[in-house]
Amino acid sequence: MAIVYDWYENPNAEGDPEERGLHPRPLLNGKVSMKQLYARVHARSSLTVGDVMNAIDCLTQICSEELREGREVHIEGLGYFAPTLEATQKVTRSTPNKHLKLRLKSISFRPDVNLKSALTGITTTRSKYTRHSQRLSEVEIDMRLKEYFAEHDILIRYDFQNLCGMARTTANGHLKRLLEEGKLMNVGRRTQPIYRPMPGYYGVSRDAKVKR
């Protein structure tokens, strides 16, 4: 099994929008439950499933106790855990009772060098499905729809997603806009819309009769 990924635009990128840098982001293949971990440790050791459960539960409790004391916890082969803090409001040097205006933010994790070494030589594969949206202008969307309707009579939301490389929520937003602008009409049900171009749009003559 390879790590599935997709490309995303770098945040706060400057310059030409068409030339913005991209970065790869892994898309998780699933989640391993504690029950599965117990079974796998049991299969690779002489410990019973109950022994594994007790050992991991004890480790979790001890780690939380040490983190509460502000200590970094190093689990050899896995990594380093440490508490991080954040202010609950803006704090300056003159703010009174500053110690009352902070809370735990998270637990930071830094992988052990052995863990990173174990992942050397991983394989990756590009996701077949778009999970984020391309940055298309309304004009670019219109151009793609014109090309689409030159070969197709109807359009459904899934077609629009693939055509414009958009996530479902973004696609629904643009379809709603196109309906309100009178460029598309819904000839299907409200819950199962099927779209056709309105006369005067996407290559359809202004004198064409509306087909429903």
N, C-alpha and C positions, 0 to 999 in steps of 0.2 A: 504494500500500500504506500503510495506516495503522498506528500503534502500537497493538498490542493490550494491554489492561490489565485488571486486576480490582481490587476494593476489599478491603482488609485492615484489621483492627482495629489501632488505634494501640497500640504496646507500652506496658505499665505504665499502662494507662488506668485512671482512677479513676471512681467514681460508679456509677450504674445500668448493669449489663452490657448492657441493651437499648439504652442511649443512648450507648454508647462511640463515640468518634470514629473515623472511617475515613480511610485514606489510599490513593491510587491507586498501584499498582505495575505497571510495564510487564512484559509477558511476551514474551520475545524471539521474533521470528519466524523465527529461524534464525541461522546463523553464516557469515560470509564468510571463505573460506580465503585464504591468501597467494597461491595460484595464481590465484584469481579477481581479487585485487587487482593482481597483475602484469599480467594480461590487460587490465584496465580502464585502468591507467595507460598501457600500450602503445597502446591504442586511442585515447587522448586526447593522445598526444604523438608525437614523432618517434623516441623511444627503442625499441629492440628489447626483447623480453621479457627477454633476457639482461642488457641494460643496466639494466633496471628492477630485476631481481633483485640485481645487484651493488650498485646504489645503495642499496637498502633494507637489504641485509646490512651494508654499510659504515656506514650511519646507525645501525643497531642496535648495532654494535660500538662506535662512537664514543660513543653515549649511555651504554652500560654502563660504559665507561672513565671518563667524567665523573662518573657517579653514584657509582662506587666511590671517587672523590676527594671526595665530599660536596658536589658542585656541583648546582645546579638547572639543568635543561636546558629551554630554551624553543624549541619548534618553532613558528615563526610560522604562525598559521592553524589550528594543532592544539591546543597547550596547553603546560602546564608540568609537568615530571616532577621528583620529588625523593625521596630515600631517607627512610624512616622507621625508627625503632629501637624495640625493646622489651626489657625486662629479662627474663632467663631465670628469675629468682626474686625474692622480695621483697628490696629494697635500701633501706637507710637510710643516713644520713650517716656512721654508724659502721661500715658494712659494709666490710671490707678488700677490696682488689683489685676494686673496682667495675667497672673496665674489662673484667674477664673475665666479667662477668655480663650481657652484652648481646649482641644479635644483630640482624640486619636483620629488620624486621617486614614491610615491603612497600614498594612504590613508589607514592607518592601522585600523583594526576593532577588538575590544575586546568585546565579547558578554556579555550582562548583566546576572547576576546570575539568574534572573527570566526567561530569555530565555533558558538558559541551563537546568533549572529545568523543563521547559515545555517539553523538549525532553527526559526526564527520562523515561526509559522503552520502548525505540524504538525497533522495530523488524527489522531484517536484513535477506537477502537472497543472496546466492552466484550467481553470474552471470552465465548464461548458455553458454555464448559465451566468447571466449578468445579475449581480447582486447590488449594484449601485448604478447611478444614472450618468450618462454622458451630458456634457454641457452643450446643449443645442439651443440656438436662438429660435424664435418663433418663425423666422424666415426659413431657416434650415429645416425645421419640422415641416413647413408647408411644401418645400421642395421635395422632401422624401415622400410625402403623401401624394404629391402629383405623380411621381414616378410609380408609386405603388398602385394607384387607381388606374394607371394606363394599362395594367395587366389584370387587375382584380376588380370585381364589382362591389364586394363588401369587405368590411374590416371589423375584426374583433379586438378586444383589449390585448390579448396575447400577441396578435400580429403587430399591433402598434408598439408593444414593448420591444419585440425583436427588431422591428424596423428602426427604432430610434435608440436602441440600447439603453432602455430605462428600467428602473425598478417599478414594481407594481403601483406603489403609492404615487410616484411621480407621473407615471403614465395616466393614471386615473385623473390626476389634476389637470393635465393638458387636454385630455378628452372632454372633460367637463367644460374647460375654457373654449374649446372648439365648437361645442354644442351651443354655448351661450353667444358666441360670435356669429353663429349661423353658418358656419363652414361645413359642419357635419350634421346629420340627423340620425336619430335612433329609430331603426325600423324593426327592432326586436322588442323584447320585454324590458321593463325598467331594471329588473334584477339580472337579466341576461341580454345586455345591449348588443345590437348589431348595427354598425355604422355604414352609411353611404354619404358621398359628398353632396352638398346642396348645389343646385344649379348656379353656375358662375364660378365654381371652385374646383380645383384639382383636375382640370381638363374637361369638366362637364359644361356644356353650353348653357348660357343664361336662359335660353328658350326651352331647355329640356324640361319634360314633365317630371314631377317628383314621383319616384317609384317607392312604394312601401310594401 
